[in-house]
Amino acid sequence: MRNGLISRPTILAILALPAGVIGYAIASAVLSGLALPDGARDALLLFVPLFVGGLFMVPFLLPLFDRMAKRDLAAHRAQQAAEAGDDAGGDKPPD
């Protein structure tokens, strides 16, 4: 948070939960209206709406994951550069 502003990936991540709930509700309503066998109906009504809700959430969460991955990659590159700088100095004897 800079200057009291929330970044766009954070706002999208917050909106992911309502999007998942909407996807879950739509999938549950559609599956409830279908004539399914009793054994398959219970399993489908449990897993399919959760899967659809998760799919609804993915576009909202990807920018947040992308920002986190870029931050971690930059830290990794900085660490490698620091290690390369230490090795080039030649002050320390090898272990």
KARA-V478954 format. One record per backbone hydrogen bond with DSSP energy under -0.5 kcal/mol. NH is the residue of the N-H (numbers start at 1). CO is the residue of the C=O. E is the energy in kcal/mol with one decimal. If there is no record, write none. Layout:
nh:NH co:CO e:E
nh:NH co:CO e:E
This chain:
nh:2 co:5 e:-0.8
nh:5 co:2 e:-2.1
nh:11 co:7 e:-2.0
nh:12 co:8 e:-2.6
nh:13 co:9 e:-2.1
nh:14 co:10 e:-2.0
nh:15 co:11 e:-1.9
nh:16 co:12 e:-0.7
nh:16 co:13 e:-0.6
nh:17 co:13 e:-0.6
nh:17 co:14 e:-0.6
nh:18 co:14 e:-0.6
nh:19 co:15 e:-1.7
nh:20 co:16 e:-2.5
nh:21 co:17 e:-2.2
nh:22 co:18 e:-2.3
nh:23 co:19 e:-2.4
nh:24 co:20 e:-2.5
nh:25 co:21 e:-2.6
nh:26 co:22 e:-2.5
nh:27 co:23 e:-2.4
nh:28 co:24 e:-2.5
nh:29 co:25 e:-2.3
nh:30 co:26 e:-2.4
nh:31 co:27 e:-2.5
nh:32 co:28 e:-2.2
nh:33 co:29 e:-1.2
nh:34 co:30 e:-0.5
nh:34 co:31 e:-0.7
nh:36 co:34 e:-1.1
nh:41 co:37 e:-2.7
nh:42 co:38 e:-1.5
nh:43 co:39 e:-1.1
nh:44 co:40 e:-2.8
nh:45 co:41 e:-2.7
nh:46 co:42 e:-0.9
nh:47 co:43 e:-2.5
nh:48 co:44 e:-1.5
nh:49 co:44 e:-0.7
nh:50 co:46 e:-0.6
nh:51 co:47 e:-2.3
nh:52 co:48 e:-2.8
nh:53 co:49 e:-2.6
nh:54 co:50 e:-2.1
nh:55 co:51 e:-2.2
nh:56 co:52 e:-2.1
nh:57 co:53 e:-1.2
nh:58 co:54 e:-1.4
nh:59 co:55 e:-0.6
nh:60 co:57 e:-0.9
nh:61 co:57 e:-1.4
nh:61 co:58 e:-0.6
nh:62 co:58 e:-2.0
nh:63 co:59 e:-0.5
nh:65 co:61 e:-2.2
nh:66 co:62 e:-2.6
nh:67 co:63 e:-2.1
nh:68 co:64 e:-2.2
nh:69 co:65 e:-2.5
nh:70 co:66 e:-2.4
nh:71 co:67 e:-2.1
nh:72 co:68 e:-2.3
nh:73 co:69 e:-2.5
nh:74 co:70 e:-2.2
nh:75 co:71 e:-1.9
nh:76 co:72 e:-2.3
nh:77 co:73 e:-2.5
nh:78 co:74 e:-2.2
nh:79 co:75 e:-2.2
nh:80 co:76 e:-2.4
nh:81 co:77 e:-2.4
nh:82 co:78 e:-2.2
nh:83 co:79 e:-2.4
nh:84 co:80 e:-2.4
nh:85 co:81 e:-2.1
nh:86 co:82 e:-2.0
nh:87 co:83 e:-2.1
nh:88 co:84 e:-1.7
nh:89 co:85 e:-0.9
nh:90 co:86 e:-0.7
